[in-house]
């Protein structure tokens, strides 16, 4: 019966040109190679080499067989090469689902760092709002997810990546830009751009205004922090938003000031518990932590 060892010996003899050199290539002995070669010829029923003056000359069937062997080994070498590249993170794909706010803030900064270390890896991002984001994470459809919620969806675990405070954003020329920090009473009577009424952060802010007897003059309600910052940049009022989106708009007709009252904003990473592990996740997490640290550094001057 033809075995893998027979094929290995035959290939070595064809490459090396002699039994002696083939034995060296295989880290074996000359008698062992000669014996395996004879067994292979007996198994296939025809001679692979003519013995002429003590030298081996491949027969025509041997040359045809070697072409098949060469192609087979080329395929194995491609597999081994691909495995080596994957082991070194030189190629592969990472799938991430996140809230839209993170797809244009922390994720690009993190992937820029990651791509510099692993340029052959591609990133697939799905931007999705709740509750679909949680449903798809529970379905184990992505390698990881980014959310602002503190409760892990079913079938997942949660890890805190970043915790910072919401900030005040103001347009060019606003009188409150003279303040180093904005207090809640400063919002009284001010033109104010709000998130939608059912947004969890909007609810917290409204409750804080009510506690302190502050009544801003609400002129716009809009569902996303990006939209809020766009309205503020147009000079329509000031607002309270998450600092990641605020940093994206800062310096383009929009300014950031810290608040004297803390409204914590968290970014959590969600890991599926039943999806096959992707070795790229751990490496990408290091880049996410670097990006989170950079955000904290950028916010530090505004809080001083």
N, C-alpha and C positions, 0 to 999 in steps of 0.2 A: 504494500500500500504506500502511495506517495505521501510524504510528510513534509511539514514546514522545514524540518531540518534538512531534508534532501534538497529543497529549493534553495535554502540558505547556502549549502555547500556548492551547489551548481553555480549559483550567482557568483560566489567568491572565486571559483576556478575560472569562470569566464572573465571576470574583472582582472584577476591577478595574472592569468596566462599560464599558471603552473600549479601543481598540487602543493609544492613547497611554499610558494608565496601565499597561496590560498590558506594554508594552515596557519601562517603567520597572521594573516588578516583576521582569521577566526579565533586566534589565540588557542589553537588546537595543535594536534600532531599530524604529520604527513600520513602515517598509516590509517589514522581515523578518517581523514578526509578521503583517502583512496577507497576505504571500505564503504563509506556513505555514498560515494559516487557510484560504485559498483552496484550497491543496493538500489539506487535510483534507476540505473539502466535496466536492472532486472525487473523492477516494478513497472516501468513504462513499456518495456518490451523492445527497445531499440537502443543502439549505441549512440552516445552523445559526443564521443571524441574518437578520433583515429589516433593510435599510438605510432608515431613515426620517429624513429631514431631517438627514442626516449622522451619525445615531446608530445604534448597533446594538441591536436588540431580539431576544432569544433566541426561536427558534421552539419549538413544543411538543416536537418531537423532540430539540431541543438541551437542553431542561430535563430530559427523561427521561434523556438521555445523561449530563448533568452529575451526576445523582443516582448513577449507577453509578461515575463518575469520583471523586465525593466519597467514596463508601464505600471505593473502592480506595486512595485516598490516606490515608484514616483508618487503614486497615490498615498501610500503610507507616509512618505516623507512630507507630503503636503499636510496630511493630518497632524503629524508631529510638529511641523512648523507652525500650524495654526494654534495648536495647543500651547506651544511655547509663547506665542504672541499674546494669547489670552492670559497665560500665567503671568506675563509681565505687564498686563493691562495695555497692550499696544493696539488692541481692537476689541470690539464688543459694543453693547448698547445698554443704556440705563434708562428705565422708564419711570417717570415721576408725574404725579398728579398733585396739583396745588390750587389754592385760591388764586384768582387772577392777579391780585395785588402782588403776590410773591413771584409770579412768572415774569414780571418786568422790574423786580427790585433785587431781592436777595439771590434768586436762582441764576440770573445772568452773571452776577459777580462771582458766585461760587463756581459756576462752570468755566468761567475764564481762568480761574486758578487751576481747576481740575484739568482742563484741556492743555494747559501748559505742561502738566506732568504726564498726561496720558493722551497725546494728540490723536491716537487712532480710535478713541472711544467716542461714540455719538450719544447724544441725549435726546430723548423723546419726552416732551412736556405736554400734559393735558391740563388746561386751565378750566376749573369747574367750581361752581358755587355749591354750598350745602343745599339740600341734603344729598345730591347726587355724588358729591365728593366722598362722603362717608360710605354711601352704598357701594361705590366702586372699589373703595379700599377694603371693605368687608368681603367683597367678591374676589379679593387677592389678584386684582388685575394689574397692579403696578408694583415696582420694586420698593418704592417709598412714596410718602405723601407729605405735604406741608399744609398745616391748618392752624387757625388761631383758637380752635376749641380746646378745652382742657380735658375732655372726656374721650377716651379711645373708642373708636367704633368697634363693633363686635368682630372678633377674630384678628385684632391688631393690638400692638402695644405702642405707648406714647413716650416720647423723650423730649424734654424741653430744650430748645435750641437757643432762643433769645427772649429776654424779657426787658423791655424798655417802656418808657411812659409816652402816652399820647402827647402831642405838641400843638401849639397854636400856630396857625399859618396866617400871614397878613400880606396884603398887596403893597406895591411901591407907594410911598408917601403916606401910609396910614399913621395917624398920630400916636398909636400905641407902640410903634417901632422904637420910640424913645425909651421904653421900658426894657429892662434886662430880663424880666420874667413877667408873665401875665397872671394876674389874680382873677378869680371868678367875678368879683364885683366889676372888674374892668369891662366885662361883656355887656353890662346893663345898658340897654338902649342902642347897642351897636348893631349895624347891619350884619347878619349872621347867615352863613351858608351851612346847612345841616345835612347829615346823612338821613336816609329814609326813617320814618317813624318806628319801624319794627327792627331796626338795626340794634344789636345789643349794646354797642358803644354809645349810640344816640340815646338809648334809654338811660344809661348810667349818667351821661352828661345832663340830660333833662332833669333827672332826680337831684343831681348836685346843684343845678341852678335853682330848683324849687326850694331846696334846703336853705340856701343862702338868700332867697328872695330876689334873685337876679332874673331879669326878663329881657333877653336879647330880642332884637327885631329880625325875626326870621324872614328872609326874602326868597330863599331857594331851598328846596329839598331834592336830593339826588342820591341814587343808590350806591355809588362807589366813591372811594377816596380820591381816585383819579379825577372824577368829574368834579368833586368838591374843590380840589386844587385848581382845576381849570377855571372855575367860576371866580375863585379868589384871585387868581392871576389877572383876571379881567377887571379887577378893582371893585367887584360887587359886594365885598364884605370880607370878614375874617371867619375862621373856622377852627375846629379841633379835629385833627386826623391822626392816623398812625404815622410814626416817624419815618417808616420806610418809603412810603409814597411821598411824604413831605420832602425828603432828601432828594428824590428824583426830580422834583420841581424847583428846588431851592436855587436861587440865583437867576431865575428867568422870570422876573416880575413877582416873585413870591419869596417871603422871608419867614424864618422859623424862630419862634421864641418858646422857651420852656414854660410850663404851667407851675404855679405854686402848689397846686393840688395834683396828686398823682392819680392818673387813670392808666393802670398797667395794660400793656399790650404785649401779648405773647405769641411767639412762633414755635409751634410744636412739630416734631417729625413723627410721622406715623409709619410703623413697620408692619407689614403683613406677617402673621404668624405661621401660615400654612402654604405660602408660595415658596417654590424652590429658591434657595438662596442664590443671590448674585454676588460674586466676590467683589464687584465694583462698588457695592454700597458702602463698605467701610472706608474705602479711599475717598469716595465722594463726600462722606460725612466730615472728613477732615477739612475739605474745602468749604463746606457749609459753615463749619465752626470758624474758619478764617474769615469768611465773609461777614459772619455775625459780629466778630470782634472788630472788624473794620467799621461796621455801622455804629457800634458803641463809641469808637474813637471819633467818628465824624460828628456824633451828637454831643460829645463832651464839651466842646467850646460853647454850644448853645445853652448848656446847663450851668455854666459858670457865671 
